Amino acid sequence: MKLISALKDKNYRIFISGQALSNIGNLMQQVAVSWLAYQLTDSAFILGIVTSAKQMAAFFTGLFAGVIADRFNKKLIIQGAQVLIGISSLVLALITWMELASIVLLISIQLFMGLMKGLEMPCRQALVNNLLKDKSLLGNAIALNSTVFNTARVVGPGIAGLLIPLAGEATCFLIYGILSFVIVITLLFVKTYGESIKSSKLNFRAEFLEGTQYAFGFPTIKLSILFVGAFTFVGVSFVVLLPLLTGEVFNRGSDVFGYMNSALGLGAILGGIYLANRLSAAGIQRLIFYAAGIFSLSLLAVAFSNMLAITLIAIACTGLGRVIVFAGTNTLLQTISAEDKRGRVLSLYIAMFMASVTLGGLLVGAIADWIGVIPTILLEGLLCLTITIFYLGRVKILERTDTEARSIFPSEVEPLSKASS
């Protein structure tokens, strides 16, 4: 069965099982942090700062983590980072239970977790390639990763929405702290293949520059990274506004906030399932364009809707579009990047995403405080649509000029040209 073909690999089965549980805890914590910050401040701008703090910190470590991923043992790096993340979440649970939580403490812990996330994320993304004996399963494995994460996006917020009014935010933090150690344990039982750890003749700075020059000298990689950065900055950061959309537009509580996050995840699951059933990465840029269009139009639907049911459907469609954009781009980058530079390419991609989420979240929060939630979402939808159209134009140009990518995806050029003529 194409959908779960990567699960034939025992290594990958063990890895993805640990990821599934950890992701549920992670999404529960994200909802709890957002809701706690909203309850403490009632400010969109401060909420944007709190929810963006983790991404902000992850950007700084993620920018250079690719050099570490290409030079050292990825599995050990992930395990060490997850131990520290788990401890941090347990500390957050304790101070919340003791009613010592404050915006300063929330931001401080979010920053530290972000530093660890930025370190382990490129290693975790690149490790997938080394878990598989059959490299043809890579695209399916990446899509399954995305599907599992977005299943957690449905389950995690739903559980958090129920637990917060019953047991408080601290319970969500405790659960994530415990589940973080699941990753550490599961990685003890996996083997890696084709991971060459070599001492480089270049120093850290030179290796970073080498990876950057490679990524931005490869036209398809450069376009993919910059597009995801711009798309994330103006569009994906709208999730920062979900608590305000819940409380100010629909006058509802944490249960509906959980439903909105679950709707986002439900749409993303459908997108991940679709990607997992693709046979190859050929034509992936065309798919990314269509998915970005779906996201943009759905964001406009959120802005114009005054019915909760329609809003939830539109939010689900944004989830479908965004997961195809991100997982599709991930597959594209992992497929065309050189083995010895894959970690650095992925770290640049992740760092660009983190920086865009951070700055976009701050800007969106500030604009929403100024002009309101709905006008802000409308503006984001229009800007996303503009960026998507620009991406299509650049892809058409690269179809004729990027011979390196065309040699890897021989069927990439013709379908998009025909579909757009």
Contacts in CASP RR format, 6 or more apart in sequence:
PFRMAT RR
TARGET T0000
AUTHOR 0000-0000-0000
METHOD contacts of the structure
MODEL  1
MKLISALKDKNYRIFISGQALSNIGNLMQQVAVSWLAYQLTDSAFILGIV
TSAKQMAAFFTGLFAGVIADRFNKKLIIQGAQVLIGISSLVLALITWMEL
ASIVLLISIQLFMGLMKGLEMPCRQALVNNLLKDKSLLGNAIALNSTVFN
TARVVGPGIAGLLIPLAGEATCFLIYGILSFVIVITLLFVKTYGESIKSS
KLNFRAEFLEGTQYAFGFPTIKLSILFVGAFTFVGVSFVVLLPLLTGEVF
NRGSDVFGYMNSALGLGAILGGIYLANRLSAAGIQRLIFYAAGIFSLSLL
AVAFSNMLAITLIAIACTGLGRVIVFAGTNTLLQTISAEDKRGRVLSLYI
AMFMASVTLGGLLVGAIADWIGVIPTILLEGLLCLTITIFYLGRVKILER
TDTEARSIFPSEVEPLSKASS
2 140 0 8 1.000
2 276 0 8 1.000
2 277 0 8 1.000
2 278 0 8 1.000
2 279 0 8 1.000
3 140 0 8 1.000
3 273 0 8 1.000
3 276 0 8 1.000
3 277 0 8 1.000
4 140 0 8 1.000
4 144 0 8 1.000
4 276 0 8 1.000
5 137 0 8 1.000
5 140 0 8 1.000
6 12 0 8 1.000
6 132 0 8 1.000
6 137 0 8 1.000
6 139 0 8 1.000
6 140 0 8 1.000
6 141 0 8 1.000
6 144 0 8 1.000
7 13 0 8 1.000
7 16 0 8 1.000
7 144 0 8 1.000
8 137 0 8 1.000
9 131 0 8 1.000
9 132 0 8 1.000
9 133 0 8 1.000
9 134 0 8 1.000
9 137 0 8 1.000
9 141 0 8 1.000
11 131 0 8 1.000
11 132 0 8 1.000
11 133 0 8 1.000
11 190 0 8 1.000
11 191 0 8 1.000
11 192 0 8 1.000
12 128 0 8 1.000
12 131 0 8 1.000
12 132 0 8 1.000
12 137 0 8 1.000
12 141 0 8 1.000
14 186 0 8 1.000
14 189 0 8 1.000
14 190 0 8 1.000
15 127 0 8 1.000
15 128 0 8 1.000
15 131 0 8 1.000
15 186 0 8 1.000
15 187 0 8 1.000
15 190 0 8 1.000
16 144 0 8 1.000
16 145 0 8 1.000
16 148 0 8 1.000
17 186 0 8 1.000
18 182 0 8 1.000
18 183 0 8 1.000
18 186 0 8 1.000
19 145 0 8 1.000
19 148 0 8 1.000
19 149 0 8 1.000
19 183 0 8 1.000
20 148 0 8 1.000
20 151 0 8 1.000
20 152 0 8 1.000
21 179 0 8 1.000
21 182 0 8 1.000
22 82 0 8 1.000
22 179 0 8 1.000
22 180 0 8 1.000
22 182 0 8 1.000
22 183 0 8 1.000
23 148 0 8 1.000
23 149 0 8 1.000
23 151 0 8 1.000
23 152 0 8 1.000
23 153 0 8 1.000
24 152 0 8 1.000
24 155 0 8 1.000
24 156 0 8 1.000
24 159 0 8 1.000
24 179 0 8 1.000
25 152 0 8 1.000
25 156 0 8 1.000
25 172 0 8 1.000
25 175 0 8 1.000
25 176 0 8 1.000
25 177 0 8 1.000
25 179 0 8 1.000
26 152 0 8 1.000
26 176 0 8 1.000
26 179 0 8 1.000
27 152 0 8 1.000
27 153 0 8 1.000
27 155 0 8 1.000
27 156 0 8 1.000
27 157 0 8 1.000
27 160 0 8 1.000
27 261 0 8 1.000
28 156 0 8 1.000
28 157 0 8 1.000
28 159 0 8 1.000
28 160 0 8 1.000
28 163 0 8 1.000
28 172 0 8 1.000
28 175 0 8 1.000
28 176 0 8 1.000
29 89 0 8 1.000
29 92 0 8 1.000
29 160 0 8 1.000
29 172 0 8 1.000
29 173 0 8 1.000
29 175 0 8 1.000
29 176 0 8 1.000
30 51 0 8 1.000
30 157 0 8 1.000
31 156 0 8 1.000
31 157 0 8 1.000
31 158 0 8 1.000
31 160 0 8 1.000
31 161 0 8 1.000
31 164 0 8 1.000
31 172 0 8 1.000
31 257 0 8 1.000
31 258 0 8 1.000
31 261 0 8 1.000
32 160 0 8 1.000
32 164 0 8 1.000
32 168 0 8 1.000
32 169 0 8 1.000
32 172 0 8 1.000
32 173 0 8 1.000
33 50 0 8 1.000
33 51 0 8 1.000
33 106 0 8 1.000
33 110 0 8 1.000
33 169 0 8 1.000
34 47 0 8 1.000
34 50 0 8 1.000
34 51 0 8 1.000
34 242 0 8 1.000
34 243 0 8 1.000
34 257 0 8 1.000
35 160 0 8 1.000
35 164 0 8 1.000
35 169 0 8 1.000
35 243 0 8 1.000
35 254 0 8 1.000
35 257 0 8 1.000
36 96 0 8 1.000
36 101 0 8 1.000
36 106 0 8 1.000
36 169 0 8 1.000
37 46 0 8 1.000
37 47 0 8 1.000
37 50 0 8 1.000
37 51 0 8 1.000
37 103 0 8 1.000
37 106 0 8 1.000
38 47 0 8 1.000
38 243 0 8 1.000
38 244 0 8 1.000
40 101 0 8 1.000
40 102 0 8 1.000
40 103 0 8 1.000
40 106 0 8 1.000
41 47 0 8 1.000
41 103 0 8 1.000
43 369 0 8 1.000
44 240 0 8 1.000
44 241 0 8 1.000
44 244 0 8 1.000
44 365 0 8 1.000
44 366 0 8 1.000
44 368 0 8 1.000
44 369 0 8 1.000
44 373 0 8 1.000
45 362 0 8 1.000
45 365 0 8 1.000
45 366 0 8 1.000
45 369 0 8 1.000
46 103 0 8 1.000
47 240 0 8 1.000
47 243 0 8 1.000
47 244 0 8 1.000
47 365 0 8 1.000
48 240 0 8 1.000
48 361 0 8 1.000
48 362 0 8 1.000
48 364 0 8 1.000
48 365 0 8 1.000
49 107 0 8 1.000
49 362 0 8 1.000
50 103 0 8 1.000
50 106 0 8 1.000
50 107 0 8 1.000
50 110 0 8 1.000
51 240 0 8 1.000
51 361 0 8 1.000
52 240 0 8 1.000
52 357 0 8 1.000
52 358 0 8 1.000
52 359 0 8 1.000
52 360 0 8 1.000
52 361 0 8 1.000
52 362 0 8 1.000
53 106 0 8 1.000
53 107 0 8 1.000
53 110 0 8 1.000
53 111 0 8 1.000
53 114 0 8 1.000
54 110 0 8 1.000
54 111 0 8 1.000
54 113 0 8 1.000
54 114 0 8 1.000
54 117 0 8 1.000
55 114 0 8 1.000
55 354 0 8 1.000
55 355 0 8 1.000
55 357 0 8 1.000
55 358 0 8 1.000
56 111 0 8 1.000
56 114 0 8 1.000
56 354 0 8 1.000
56 355 0 8 1.000
56 358 0 8 1.000
57 110 0 8 1.000
57 111 0 8 1.000
57 112 0 8 1.000
57 113 0 8 1.000
57 114 0 8 1.000
57 115 0 8 1.000
57 117 0 8 1.000
57 118 0 8 1.000
58 114 0 8 1.000
58 115 0 8 1.000
58 117 0 8 1.000
58 118 0 8 1.000
58 121 0 8 1.000
58 350 0 8 1.000
58 351 0 8 1.000
58 354 0 8 1.000
59 118 0 8 1.000
59 351 0 8 1.000
59 354 0 8 1.000
59 355 0 8 1.000
59 358 0 8 1.000
60 115 0 8 1.000
61 114 0 8 1.000
61 115 0 8 1.000
61 116 0 8 1.000
61 117 0 8 1.000
61 118 0 8 1.000
61 119 0 8 1.000
62 118 0 8 1.000
62 119 0 8 1.000
62 121 0 8 1.000
62 122 0 8 1.000
62 347 0 8 1.000
62 350 0 8 1.000
62 351 0 8 1.000
62 354 0 8 1.000
63 347 0 8 1.000
63 348 0 8 1.000
63 351 0 8 1.000
64 204 0 8 1.000
64 208 0 8 1.000
64 347 0 8 1.000
65 118 0 8 1.000
65 119 0 8 1.000
65 120 0 8 1.000
65 121 0 8 1.000
65 122 0 8 1.000
65 123 0 8 1.000
65 347 0 8 1.000
65 350 0 8 1.000
66 122 0 8 1.000
66 123 0 8 1.000
66 126 0 8 1.000
66 343 0 8 1.000
66 344 0 8 1.000
66 346 0 8 1.000
66 347 0 8 1.000
66 348 0 8 1.000
67 204 0 8 1.000
67 207 0 8 1.000
67 208 0 8 1.000
67 344 0 8 1.000
67 347 0 8 1.000
68 77 0 8 1.000
68 119 0 8 1.000
68 122 0 8 1.000
68 123 0 8 1.000
69 77 0 8 1.000
69 122 0 8 1.000
69 123 0 8 1.000
69 126 0 8 1.000
69 343 0 8 1.000
69 344 0 8 1.000
69 346 0 8 1.000
69 347 0 8 1.000
70 126 0 8 1.000
70 207 0 8 1.000
70 340 0 8 1.000
70 341 0 8 1.000
70 342 0 8 1.000
70 343 0 8 1.000
70 344 0 8 1.000
71 197 0 8 1.000
71 198 0 8 1.000
71 199 0 8 1.000
71 200 0 8 1.000
71 207 0 8 1.000
72 197 0 8 1.000
73 195 0 8 1.000
73 197 0 8 1.000
74 123 0 8 1.000
74 124 0 8 1.000
74 126 0 8 1.000
74 127 0 8 1.000
74 130 0 8 1.000
74 192 0 8 1.000
74 195 0 8 1.000
75 123 0 8 1.000
75 127 0 8 1.000
75 187 0 8 1.000
75 190 0 8 1.000
75 192 0 8 1.000
77 119 0 8 1.000
77 120 0 8 1.000
77 123 0 8 1.000
78 120 0 8 1.000
78 123 0 8 1.000
78 124 0 8 1.000
78 127 0 8 1.000
78 183 0 8 1.000
78 187 0 8 1.000
79 183 0 8 1.000
79 184 0 8 1.000
79 187 0 8 1.000
80 120 0 8 1.000
80 184 0 8 1.000
81 116 0 8 1.000
81 117 0 8 1.000
81 119 0 8 1.000
81 120 0 8 1.000
82 116 0 8 1.000
82 120 0 8 1.000
82 180 0 8 1.000
82 181 0 8 1.000
82 183 0 8 1.000
82 184 0 8 1.000
83 180 0 8 1.000
83 181 0 8 1.000
83 184 0 8 1.000
84 112 0 8 1.000
84 116 0 8 1.000
85 113 0 8 1.000
85 116 0 8 1.000
85 117 0 8 1.000
85 177 0 8 1.000
85 180 0 8 1.000
86 176 0 8 1.000
86 177 0 8 1.000
86 178 0 8 1.000
86 180 0 8 1.000
86 181 0 8 1.000
87 177 0 8 1.000
88 109 0 8 1.000
88 112 0 8 1.000
88 113 0 8 1.000
88 116 0 8 1.000
89 113 0 8 1.000
89 173 0 8 1.000
89 174 0 8 1.000
89 176 0 8 1.000
89 177 0 8 1.000
89 180 0 8 1.000
90 173 0 8 1.000
90 174 0 8 1.000
90 177 0 8 1.000
91 109 0 8 1.000
92 101 0 8 1.000
92 106 0 8 1.000
92 109 0 8 1.000
92 170 0 8 1.000
92 173 0 8 1.000
93 170 0 8 1.000
93 171 0 8 1.000
93 173 0 8 1.000
93 174 0 8 1.000
93 177 0 8 1.000
94 170 0 8 1.000
95 101 0 8 1.000
95 105 0 8 1.000
96 168 0 8 1.000
96 169 0 8 1.000
96 170 0 8 1.000
96 173 0 8 1.000
97 170 0 8 1.000
118 350 0 8 1.000
118 354 0 8 1.000
121 350 0 8 1.000
122 343 0 8 1.000
122 346 0 8 1.000
122 347 0 8 1.000
122 350 0 8 1.000
123 343 0 8 1.000
125 330 0 8 1.000
125 334 0 8 1.000
125 343 0 8 1.000
125 346 0 8 1.000
125 350 0 8 1.000
126 334 0 8 1.000
126 342 0 8 1.000
126 343 0 8 1.000
126 346 0 8 1.000
127 192 0 8 1.000
127 195 0 8 1.000
128 138 0 8 1.000
128 141 0 8 1.000
128 142 0 8 1.000
128 145 0 8 1.000
128 334 0 8 1.000
129 135 0 8 1.000
129 138 0 8 1.000
129 334 0 8 1.000
129 342 0 8 1.000
130 192 0 8 1.000
130 193 0 8 1.000
130 194 0 8 1.000
130 195 0 8 1.000
131 141 0 8 1.000
131 190 0 8 1.000
131 191 0 8 1.000
131 192 0 8 1.000
131 193 0 8 1.000
132 138 0 8 1.000
132 141 0 8 1.000
132 193 0 8 1.000
133 193 0 8 1.000
138 331 0 8 1.000
138 334 0 8 1.000
138 335 0 8 1.000
139 275 0 8 1.000
139 278 0 8 1.000
139 281 0 8 1.000
139 331 0 8 1.000
139 334 0 8 1.000
139 335 0 8 1.000
140 276 0 8 1.000
140 278 0 8 1.000
142 275 0 8 1.000
142 327 0 8 1.000
142 328 0 8 1.000
142 330 0 8 1.000
142 331 0 8 1.000
142 334 0 8 1.000
143 272 0 8 1.000
143 273 0 8 1.000
143 275 0 8 1.000
143 276 0 8 1.000
143 278 0 8 1.000
143 327 0 8 1.000
143 331 0 8 1.000
144 272 0 8 1.000
144 276 0 8 1.000
145 327 0 8 1.000
146 268 0 8 1.000
146 271 0 8 1.000
146 272 0 8 1.000
146 275 0 8 1.000
146 323 0 8 1.000
146 326 0 8 1.000
146 327 0 8 1.000
146 330 0 8 1.000
147 269 0 8 1.000
147 271 0 8 1.000
147 272 0 8 1.000
147 273 0 8 1.000
147 275 0 8 1.000
147 276 0 8 1.000
149 268 0 8 1.000
150 265 0 8 1.000
150 266 0 8 1.000
150 267 0 8 1.000
150 268 0 8 1.000
150 269 0 8 1.000
150 271 0 8 1.000
150 272 0 8 1.000
150 319 0 8 1.000
150 323 0 8 1.000
151 265 0 8 1.000
151 269 0 8 1.000
153 261 0 8 1.000
153 262 0 8 1.000
153 264 0 8 1.000
153 265 0 8 1.000
153 266 0 8 1.000
153 268 0 8 1.000
153 269 0 8 1.000
154 262 0 8 1.000
154 265 0 8 1.000
154 266 0 8 1.000
154 269 0 8 1.000
155 262 0 8 1.000
156 261 0 8 1.000
156 262 0 8 1.000
157 257 0 8 1.000
157 258 0 8 1.000
157 260 0 8 1.000
157 261 0 8 1.000
157 262 0 8 1.000
158 258 0 8 1.000
158 259 0 8 1.000
158 261 0 8 1.000
158 262 0 8 1.000
159 172 0 8 1.000
160 172 0 8 1.000
160 254 0 8 1.000
160 258 0 8 1.000
160 261 0 8 1.000
161 254 0 8 1.000
161 255 0 8 1.000
161 257 0 8 1.000
161 258 0 8 1.000
162 255 0 8 1.000
163 171 0 8 1.000
163 172 0 8 1.000
164 172 0 8 1.000
164 254 0 8 1.000
165 254 0 8 1.000
165 255 0 8 1.000
196 339 0 8 1.000
196 340 0 8 1.000
200 207 0 8 1.000
202 210 0 8 1.000
207 344 0 8 1.000
208 344 0 8 1.000
210 341 0 8 1.000
210 344 0 8 1.000
211 341 0 8 1.000
211 344 0 8 1.000
211 345 0 8 1.000
211 348 0 8 1.000
212 344 0 8 1.000
212 348 0 8 1.000
214 221 0 8 1.000
214 338 0 8 1.000
214 341 0 8 1.000
214 344 0 8 1.000
214 345 0 8 1.000
215 221 0 8 1.000
215 222 0 8 1.000
215 225 0 8 1.000
215 341 0 8 1.000
215 344 0 8 1.000
215 345 0 8 1.000
215 348 0 8 1.000
216 222 0 8 1.000
216 225 0 8 1.000
218 336 0 8 1.000
218 404 0 8 1.000
218 405 0 8 1.000
219 398 0 8 1.000
219 401 0 8 1.000
219 402 0 8 1.000
219 404 0 8 1.000
219 405 0 8 1.000
220 285 0 8 1.000
220 332 0 8 1.000
220 336 0 8 1.000
220 398 0 8 1.000
220 402 0 8 1.000
220 404 0 8 1.000
220 405 0 8 1.000
221 333 0 8 1.000
221 336 0 8 1.000
221 337 0 8 1.000
221 345 0 8 1.000
223 391 0 8 1.000
223 394 0 8 1.000
223 395 0 8 1.000
223 398 0 8 1.000
224 329 0 8 1.000
224 332 0 8 1.000
224 333 0 8 1.000
224 349 0 8 1.000
225 333 0 8 1.000
225 348 0 8 1.000
225 349 0 8 1.000
225 352 0 8 1.000
226 352 0 8 1.000
227 288 0 8 1.000
227 329 0 8 1.000
227 387 0 8 1.000
227 391 0 8 1.000
227 394 0 8 1.000
228 325 0 8 1.000
228 326 0 8 1.000
228 329 0 8 1.000
228 349 0 8 1.000
228 352 0 8 1.000
228 353 0 8 1.000
228 356 0 8 1.000
229 352 0 8 1.000
229 353 0 8 1.000
229 355 0 8 1.000
229 356 0 8 1.000
230 356 0 8 1.000
230 387 0 8 1.000
231 292 0 8 1.000
231 295 0 8 1.000
231 325 0 8 1.000
231 356 0 8 1.000
231 384 0 8 1.000
231 387 0 8 1.000
231 388 0 8 1.000
231 391 0 8 1.000
232 352 0 8 1.000
232 353 0 8 1.000
232 356 0 8 1.000
232 357 0 8 1.000
232 360 0 8 1.000
233 356 0 8 1.000
233 357 0 8 1.000
233 359 0 8 1.000
233 360 0 8 1.000
233 363 0 8 1.000
234 360 0 8 1.000
234 380 0 8 1.000
234 381 0 8 1.000
234 383 0 8 1.000
234 384 0 8 1.000
234 387 0 8 1.000
235 295 0 8 1.000
235 299 0 8 1.000
235 380 0 8 1.000
235 381 0 8 1.000
235 383 0 8 1.000
235 384 0 8 1.000
236 322 0 8 1.000
236 356 0 8 1.000
236 357 0 8 1.000
237 356 0 8 1.000
237 357 0 8 1.000
237 360 0 8 1.000
237 361 0 8 1.000
237 363 0 8 1.000
237 364 0 8 1.000
237 380 0 8 1.000
238 299 0 8 1.000
238 302 0 8 1.000
238 318 0 8 1.000
238 364 0 8 1.000
238 376 0 8 1.000
238 377 0 8 1.000
238 380 0 8 1.000
239 261 0 8 1.000
239 264 0 8 1.000
240 360 0 8 1.000
240 361 0 8 1.000
240 364 0 8 1.000
240 365 0 8 1.000
241 364 0 8 1.000
241 365 0 8 1.000
241 368 0 8 1.000
241 373 0 8 1.000
241 376 0 8 1.000
241 377 0 8 1.000
242 257 0 8 1.000
242 260 0 8 1.000
242 261 0 8 1.000
243 257 0 8 1.000
244 368 0 8 1.000
244 373 0 8 1.000
245 260 0 8 1.000
245 302 0 8 1.000
245 311 0 8 1.000
245 373 0 8 1.000
245 377 0 8 1.000
246 252 0 8 1.000
246 253 0 8 1.000
246 254 0 8 1.000
246 256 0 8 1.000
246 257 0 8 1.000
246 260 0 8 1.000
247 253 0 8 1.000
247 256 0 8 1.000
247 257 0 8 1.000
248 373 0 8 1.000
249 373 0 8 1.000
249 374 0 8 1.000
250 256 0 8 1.000
250 308 0 8 1.000
250 311 0 8 1.000
252 308 0 8 1.000
256 308 0 8 1.000
259 312 0 8 1.000
260 311 0 8 1.000
260 312 0 8 1.000
260 315 0 8 1.000
263 312 0 8 1.000
263 313 0 8 1.000
263 315 0 8 1.000
263 316 0 8 1.000
264 315 0 8 1.000
264 316 0 8 1.000
264 318 0 8 1.000
264 319 0 8 1.000
265 316 0 8 1.000
265 319 0 8 1.000
266 316 0 8 1.000
267 316 0 8 1.000
267 317 0 8 1.000
267 319 0 8 1.000
267 320 0 8 1.000
267 321 0 8 1.000
267 323 0 8 1.000
268 319 0 8 1.000
268 320 0 8 1.000
268 321 0 8 1.000
268 322 0 8 1.000
268 323 0 8 1.000
270 316 0 8 1.000
270 320 0 8 1.000
271 319 0 8 1.000
271 320 0 8 1.000
271 321 0 8 1.000
271 323 0 8 1.000
271 324 0 8 1.000
271 327 0 8 1.000
272 323 0 8 1.000
272 324 0 8 1.000
272 327 0 8 1.000
274 324 0 8 1.000
275 323 0 8 1.000
275 324 0 8 1.000
275 327 0 8 1.000
275 328 0 8 1.000
275 331 0 8 1.000
281 328 0 8 1.000
281 331 0 8 1.000
281 332 0 8 1.000
281 335 0 8 1.000
281 409 0 8 1.000
282 409 0 8 1.000
282 410 0 8 1.000
282 411 0 8 1.000
282 412 0 8 1.000
283 409 0 8 1.000
283 411 0 8 1.000
283 412 0 8 1.000
283 415 0 8 1.000
283 416 0 8 1.000
284 328 0 8 1.000
284 331 0 8 1.000
284 332 0 8 1.000
284 409 0 8 1.000
284 412 0 8 1.000
285 332 0 8 1.000
285 395 0 8 1.000
285 412 0 8 1.000
285 416 0 8 1.000
286 395 0 8 1.000
286 412 0 8 1.000
286 415 0 8 1.000
286 416 0 8 1.000
286 419 0 8 1.000
287 324 0 8 1.000
287 328 0 8 1.000
288 324 0 8 1.000
288 325 0 8 1.000
288 328 0 8 1.000
288 329 0 8 1.000
288 332 0 8 1.000
288 391 0 8 1.000
289 388 0 8 1.000
289 391 0 8 1.000
289 392 0 8 1.000
289 395 0 8 1.000
289 416 0 8 1.000
290 324 0 8 1.000
291 320 0 8 1.000
291 321 0 8 1.000
291 322 0 8 1.000
291 323 0 8 1.000
291 324 0 8 1.000
291 325 0 8 1.000
292 321 0 8 1.000
292 325 0 8 1.000
292 384 0 8 1.000
292 387 0 8 1.000
292 388 0 8 1.000
292 391 0 8 1.000
293 321 0 8 1.000
293 384 0 8 1.000
293 385 0 8 1.000
293 388 0 8 1.000
294 317 0 8 1.000
294 318 0 8 1.000
294 320 0 8 1.000
294 321 0 8 1.000
294 324 0 8 1.000
295 317 0 8 1.000
295 318 0 8 1.000
295 319 0 8 1.000
295 320 0 8 1.000
295 321 0 8 1.000
295 322 0 8 1.000
295 325 0 8 1.000
295 384 0 8 1.000
296 381 0 8 1.000
296 384 0 8 1.000
296 385 0 8 1.000
296 388 0 8 1.000
297 317 0 8 1.000
297 385 0 8 1.000
298 314 0 8 1.000
298 315 0 8 1.000
298 317 0 8 1.000
298 318 0 8 1.000
298 319 0 8 1.000
298 321 0 8 1.000
299 314 0 8 1.000
299 318 0 8 1.000
299 377 0 8 1.000
299 380 0 8 1.000
299 381 0 8 1.000
299 384 0 8 1.000
300 378 0 8 1.000
300 381 0 8 1.000
300 382 0 8 1.000
300 385 0 8 1.000
301 310 0 8 1.000
301 314 0 8 1.000
301 317 0 8 1.000
302 311 0 8 1.000
302 314 0 8 1.000
302 315 0 8 1.000
302 318 0 8 1.000
302 377 0 8 1.000
303 374 0 8 1.000
303 375 0 8 1.000
303 377 0 8 1.000
303 378 0 8 1.000
303 381 0 8 1.000
304 378 0 8 1.000
305 311 0 8 1.000
305 314 0 8 1.000
326 353 0 8 1.000
329 349 0 8 1.000
330 346 0 8 1.000
330 349 0 8 1.000
333 345 0 8 1.000
333 346 0 8 1.000
333 349 0 8 1.000
334 342 0 8 1.000
334 346 0 8 1.000
335 408 0 8 1.000
335 409 0 8 1.000
336 404 0 8 1.000
336 405 0 8 1.000
336 408 0 8 1.000
336 409 0 8 1.000
337 343 0 8 1.000
337 345 0 8 1.000
337 346 0 8 1.000
364 376 0 8 1.000
364 380 0 8 1.000
365 376 0 8 1.000
367 376 0 8 1.000
367 379 0 8 1.000
368 376 0 8 1.000
392 420 0 8 1.000
395 416 0 8 1.000
396 416 0 8 1.000
396 417 0 8 1.000
396 420 0 8 1.000
398 405 0 8 1.000
399 406 0 8 1.000
399 412 0 8 1.000
399 413 0 8 1.000
399 416 0 8 1.000
399 417 0 8 1.000
400 413 0 8 1.000
405 412 0 8 1.000
406 412 0 8 1.000
406 413 0 8 1.000
END
